[in-house]
Amino acid sequence: MEIVIVEKKTFEALLAAAETLAGKVGELCRRCSDKRESKWLDGQEVCRLMRISPRTLQTLRDNRKIAFAQVNRKFYYRPEEVERLLKEAALPQSAREDT
């Protein structure tokens, strides 16, 4: 066994750095778990929520108006994207032109 002697000030600085690192890692873990837990919606759910047809949803994808992920032949959408589109559709035309 090897013994290393370190000044108290250096040891305390090392402990403080380790605590800071642990805090940052904890924060990153919380962020990642929040993202993993968010439920993705499939196309049928999006069509029902937005009251649109599957073809309209395909047009939104083709025109890059809604972000999506594709697994095999099925498309999935984040709830935030659907909410954003619904809010955008609720804005009057003049308000959309100003932005």
N, CA and C atoms as a LAMMPS dump frame, in Angstrom:
ITEM: TIMESTEP
0
ITEM: NUMBER OF ATOMS
297
ITEM: BOX BOUNDS ff ff ff
-5.0000000000000000e+02 5.0000000000000000e+02
-5.0000000000000000e+02 5.0000000000000000e+02
-5.0000000000000000e+02 5.0000000000000000e+02
ITEM: ATOMS id mol type element x y z
1 1 1 N 0.845 -1.173 0
2 1 2 C 0 0 0
3 1 3 C 0.889 1.234 0
4 2 1 N 0.491 2.201 -0.826
5 2 2 C 1.262 3.429 -0.956
6 2 3 C 0.511 4.555 -0.272
7 3 1 N 1.205 5.37 0.464
8 3 2 C 0.606 6.497 1.168
9 3 3 C 1.077 7.786 0.498
10 4 1 N 0.102 8.661 0.215
11 4 2 C 0.414 9.945 -0.403
12 4 3 C -0.002 11.031 0.573
13 5 1 N 0.882 11.944 0.835
14 5 2 C 0.592 13.047 1.742
15 5 3 C 0.291 14.28 0.9
16 6 1 N -0.846 14.923 1.224
17 6 2 C -1.289 16.094 0.478
18 6 3 C -1.611 17.19 1.485
19 7 1 N -1.352 18.439 1.097
20 7 2 C -1.7 19.561 1.974
21 7 3 C -3.209 19.615 2.157
22 8 1 N -3.639 20.122 3.303
23 8 2 C -5.062 20.198 3.612
24 8 3 C -5.797 21.053 2.583
25 9 1 N -5.212 22.177 2.177
26 9 2 C -5.846 23.077 1.215
27 9 3 C -6.054 22.364 -0.133
28 10 1 N -5.064 21.607 -0.564
29 10 2 C -5.16 20.871 -1.823
30 10 3 C -6.231 19.785 -1.724
31 11 1 N -6.273 19.081 -0.607
32 11 2 C -7.263 18.031 -0.399
33 11 3 C -8.678 18.613 -0.414
34 12 1 N -8.87 19.765 0.242
35 12 2 C -10.188 20.402 0.267
36 12 3 C -10.592 20.876 -1.129
37 13 1 N -9.622 21.369 -1.914
38 13 2 C -9.919 21.778 -3.285
39 13 3 C -10.328 20.569 -4.119
40 14 1 N -9.668 19.445 -3.909
41 14 2 C -10.009 18.213 -4.615
42 14 3 C -11.421 17.751 -4.247
43 15 1 N -11.766 17.822 -2.972
44 15 2 C -13.12 17.441 -2.538
45 15 3 C -14.173 18.369 -3.149
46 16 1 N -13.877 19.678 -3.171
47 16 2 C -14.827 20.637 -3.746
48 16 3 C -15.037 20.354 -5.233
49 17 1 N -13.949 20.058 -5.944
50 17 2 C -14.062 19.744 -7.377
51 17 3 C -14.871 18.467 -7.588
52 18 1 N -14.672 17.479 -6.724
53 18 2 C -15.417 16.222 -6.83
54 18 3 C -16.906 16.462 -6.572
55 19 1 N -17.238 17.309 -5.612
56 19 2 C -18.638 17.625 -5.328
57 19 3 C -19.273 18.376 -6.492
58 20 1 N -18.537 19.294 -7.098
59 20 2 C -19.041 20.027 -8.256
60 20 3 C -19.312 19.07 -9.406
61 21 1 N -18.373 18.165 -9.639
62 21 2 C -18.54 17.17 -10.702
63 21 3 C -19.751 16.283 -10.431
64 22 1 N -19.914 15.851 -9.203
65 22 2 C -21.052 15.009 -8.844
66 22 3 C -22.373 15.754 -9.076
67 23 1 N -22.391 17.038 -8.752
68 23 2 C -23.595 17.84 -8.986
69 23 3 C -23.926 17.963 -10.46
70 24 1 N -22.912 18.185 -11.279
71 24 2 C -23.136 18.304 -12.722
72 24 3 C -23.607 16.98 -13.323
73 25 1 N -23.018 15.887 -12.879
74 25 2 C -23.436 14.573 -13.362
75 25 3 C -24.886 14.306 -12.953
76 26 1 N -25.235 14.661 -11.737
77 26 2 C -26.614 14.484 -11.282
78 26 3 C -27.596 15.288 -12.112
79 27 1 N -27.228 16.527 -12.433
80 27 2 C -28.086 17.381 -13.253
81 27 3 C -28.26 16.788 -14.655
82 28 1 N -27.178 16.302 -15.237
83 28 2 C -27.272 15.673 -16.559
84 28 3 C -28.153 14.427 -16.526
85 29 1 N -28.043 13.655 -15.475
86 29 2 C -28.888 12.459 -15.343
87 29 3 C -30.359 12.837 -15.246
88 30 1 N -30.659 13.898 -14.501
89 30 2 C -32.05 14.35 -14.39
90 30 3 C -32.573 14.803 -15.748
91 31 1 N -31.773 15.549 -16.49
92 31 2 C -32.197 16.011 -17.817
93 31 3 C -32.461 14.835 -18.747
94 32 1 N -31.558 13.88 -18.747
95 32 2 C -31.712 12.724 -19.629
96 32 3 C -32.92 11.886 -19.251
97 33 1 N -33.16 11.707 -17.974
98 33 2 C -34.308 10.895 -17.568
99 33 3 C -35.61 11.6 -17.923
100 34 1 N -35.625 12.942 -17.862
101 34 2 C -36.818 13.677 -18.27
102 34 3 C -37.097 13.455 -19.751
103 35 1 N -36.061 13.458 -20.573
104 35 2 C -36.246 13.278 -22.007
105 35 3 C -36.653 11.855 -22.333
106 36 1 N -36.079 10.89 -21.647
107 36 2 C -36.405 9.503 -21.933
108 36 3 C -37.836 9.181 -21.545
109 37 1 N -38.346 9.842 -20.523
110 37 2 C -39.69 9.535 -20.046
111 37 3 C -40.776 10.186 -20.882
112 38 1 N -40.406 11.164 -21.713
113 38 2 C -41.439 11.807 -22.506
114 38 3 C -42.002 10.801 -23.514
115 39 1 N -43.304 10.749 -23.601
116 39 2 C -43.976 9.761 -24.438
117 39 3 C -44.074 10.298 -25.857
118 40 1 N -43.625 9.505 -26.809
119 40 2 C -43.747 9.868 -28.212
120 40 3 C -45.113 9.419 -28.706
121 41 1 N -45.67 10.187 -29.621
122 41 2 C -46.985 9.882 -30.165
123 41 3 C -46.833 9.258 -31.544
124 42 1 N -47.679 8.295 -31.861
125 42 2 C -47.628 7.744 -33.216
126 42 3 C -48.54 8.577 -34.119
127 43 1 N -48.515 8.274 -35.397
128 43 2 C -49.26 9.069 -36.369
129 43 3 C -50.751 9.097 -36.111
130 44 1 N -51.298 7.971 -35.7
131 44 2 C -52.733 7.902 -35.443
132 44 3 C -53.131 8.833 -34.297
133 45 1 N -52.326 8.849 -33.236
134 45 2 C -52.612 9.734 -32.105
135 45 3 C -52.504 11.201 -32.514
136 46 1 N -51.508 11.53 -33.327
137 46 2 C -51.332 12.919 -33.779
138 46 3 C -52.512 13.344 -34.641
139 47 1 N -52.934 12.479 -35.555
140 47 2 C -54.085 12.8 -36.399
141 47 3 C -55.332 13.046 -35.561
142 48 1 N -55.528 12.218 -34.544
143 48 2 C -56.7 12.373 -33.682
144 48 3 C -56.628 13.678 -32.89
145 49 1 N -55.438 13.975 -32.33
146 49 2 C -55.287 15.187 -31.526
147 49 3 C -55.438 16.465 -32.357
148 50 1 N -54.865 16.439 -33.555
149 50 2 C -54.883 17.633 -34.39
150 50 3 C -56.101 17.701 -35.302
151 51 1 N -56.872 16.599 -35.333
152 51 2 C -58.056 16.499 -36.197
153 51 3 C -57.681 16.72 -37.659
154 52 1 N -56.67 15.965 -38.089
155 52 2 C -56.228 16.023 -39.48
156 52 3 C -56.167 14.6 -40.033
157 53 1 N -56.081 14.5 -41.338
158 53 2 C -55.997 13.185 -41.974
159 53 3 C -54.536 12.721 -42.014
160 54 1 N -54.325 11.432 -42.221
161 54 2 C -52.947 10.936 -42.35
162 54 3 C -52.204 11.596 -43.51
163 55 1 N -52.914 11.924 -44.579
164 55 2 C -52.275 12.579 -45.724
165 55 3 C -51.811 13.987 -45.349
166 56 1 N -52.588 14.704 -44.569
167 56 2 C -52.182 16.032 -44.113
168 56 3 C -50.948 15.93 -43.228
169 57 1 N -50.915 14.926 -42.383
170 57 2 C -49.745 14.714 -41.534
171 57 3 C -48.518 14.41 -42.386
172 58 1 N -48.698 13.634 -43.435
173 58 2 C -47.585 13.343 -44.346
174 58 3 C -47.095 14.62 -45.023
175 59 1 N -48.017 15.491 -45.398
176 59 2 C -47.636 16.767 -46.006
177 59 3 C -46.845 17.619 -45.025
178 60 1 N -47.251 17.624 -43.761
179 60 2 C -46.502 18.361 -42.737
180 60 3 C -45.079 17.813 -42.614
181 61 1 N -44.934 16.504 -42.668
182 61 2 C -43.595 15.894 -42.628
183 61 3 C -42.796 16.277 -43.866
184 62 1 N -43.416 16.153 -45.031
185 62 2 C -42.728 16.442 -46.292
186 62 3 C -42.254 17.888 -46.361
187 63 1 N -43.057 18.806 -45.825
188 63 2 C -42.71 20.236 -45.836
189 63 3 C -41.871 20.639 -44.626
190 64 1 N -41.487 19.649 -43.819
191 64 2 C -40.658 19.87 -42.629
192 64 3 C -41.295 20.86 -41.636
193 65 1 N -42.59 20.745 -41.503
194 65 2 C -43.319 21.584 -40.544
195 65 3 C -43.384 20.93 -39.174
196 66 1 N -43.153 19.605 -39.13
197 66 2 C -43.191 18.878 -37.864
198 66 3 C -42.001 17.92 -37.831
199 67 1 N -41.329 17.907 -36.692
200 67 2 C -40.196 16.991 -36.516
201 67 3 C -40.73 15.606 -36.153
202 68 1 N -40.006 14.591 -36.573
203 68 2 C -40.462 13.224 -36.33
204 68 3 C -39.269 12.288 -36.266
205 69 1 N -39.537 11.1 -35.775
206 69 2 C -38.556 10.016 -35.8
207 69 3 C -39.237 8.836 -36.474
208 70 1 N -38.458 8.087 -37.253
209 70 2 C -39.022 6.95 -37.953
210 70 3 C -38.338 5.679 -37.477
211 71 1 N -39.142 4.718 -37.062
212 71 2 C -38.645 3.406 -36.675
213 71 3 C -39.313 2.41 -37.607
214 72 1 N -38.485 1.761 -38.433
215 72 2 C -38.983 0.902 -39.512
216 72 3 C -39.901 1.724 -40.405
217 73 1 N -41.162 1.382 -40.478
218 73 2 C -42.069 2.138 -41.35
219 73 3 C -43.039 3.018 -40.559
220 74 1 N -42.815 3.143 -39.274
221 74 2 C -43.732 3.895 -38.42
222 74 3 C -43.09 5.207 -37.987
223 75 1 N -43.888 6.27 -37.968
224 75 2 C -43.417 7.586 -37.591
225 75 3 C -43.894 7.925 -36.185
226 76 1 N -43.015 8.595 -35.436
227 76 2 C -43.338 9.024 -34.075
228 76 3 C -43.047 10.508 -33.946
229 77 1 N -43.842 11.177 -33.09
230 77 2 C -43.758 12.624 -32.94
231 77 3 C -43.701 12.973 -31.462
232 78 1 N -42.956 14.018 -31.134
233 78 2 C -42.9 14.489 -29.753
234 78 3 C -44.165 15.289 -29.446
235 79 1 N -44.675 15.153 -28.24
236 79 2 C -45.863 15.938 -27.866
237 79 3 C -45.62 17.448 -27.983
238 80 1 N -44.37 17.887 -27.709
239 80 2 C -44.059 19.32 -27.808
240 80 3 C -44.239 19.827 -29.241
241 81 1 N -43.901 18.984 -30.216
242 81 2 C -44.057 19.374 -31.621
243 81 3 C -45.53 19.552 -31.973
244 82 1 N -46.361 18.649 -31.493
245 82 2 C -47.795 18.734 -31.762
246 82 3 C -48.358 19.997 -31.112
247 83 1 N -47.958 20.266 -29.87
248 83 2 C -48.425 21.48 -29.187
249 83 3 C -47.984 22.727 -29.93
250 84 1 N -46.733 22.724 -30.419
251 84 2 C -46.217 23.884 -31.146
252 84 3 C -47.042 24.126 -32.408
253 85 1 N -47.353 23.066 -33.132
254 85 2 C -48.151 23.218 -34.347
255 85 3 C -49.562 23.699 -34.049
256 86 1 N -50.139 23.17 -32.984
257 86 2 C -51.487 23.606 -32.618
258 86 3 C -51.508 25.088 -32.238
259 87 1 N -50.488 25.536 -31.501
260 87 2 C -50.405 26.955 -31.141
261 87 3 C -50.185 27.808 -32.381
262 88 1 N -49.331 27.328 -33.28
263 88 2 C -49.051 28.061 -34.514
264 88 3 C -50.311 28.192 -35.36
265 89 1 N -51.11 27.136 -35.409
266 89 2 C -52.344 27.158 -36.189
267 89 3 C -53.385 28.078 -35.554
268 90 1 N -53.295 28.266 -34.243
269 90 2 C -54.259 29.113 -33.547
270 90 3 C -53.966 30.596 -33.722
271 91 1 N -52.726 30.936 -34.103
272 91 2 C -52.378 32.338 -34.295
273 91 3 C -53.094 32.902 -35.521
274 92 1 N -53.552 34.138 -35.435
275 92 2 C -54.134 34.766 -36.625
276 92 3 C -53.064 34.94 -37.706
277 93 1 N -53.473 34.996 -38.955
278 93 2 C -52.546 35.088 -40.079
279 93 3 C -51.649 36.318 -39.957
280 94 1 N -52.182 37.461 -39.518
281 94 2 C -51.381 38.686 -39.422
282 94 3 C -50.276 38.551 -38.382
283 95 1 N -50.531 37.832 -37.282
284 95 2 C -49.52 37.639 -36.253
285 95 3 C -48.388 36.758 -36.756
286 96 1 N -48.708 35.77 -37.617
287 96 2 C -47.668 34.885 -38.161
288 96 3 C -46.786 35.63 -39.145
289 97 1 N -47.344 36.577 -39.892
290 97 2 C -46.567 37.329 -40.867
291 97 3 C -45.6 38.292 -40.185
292 98 1 N -45.951 38.761 -38.98
293 98 2 C -45.093 39.707 -38.255
294 98 3 C -43.839 39.035 -37.745
295 99 1 N -43.886 37.734 -37.461
296 99 2 C -42.729 37.041 -36.903
297 99 3 C -41.772 36.569 -37.923
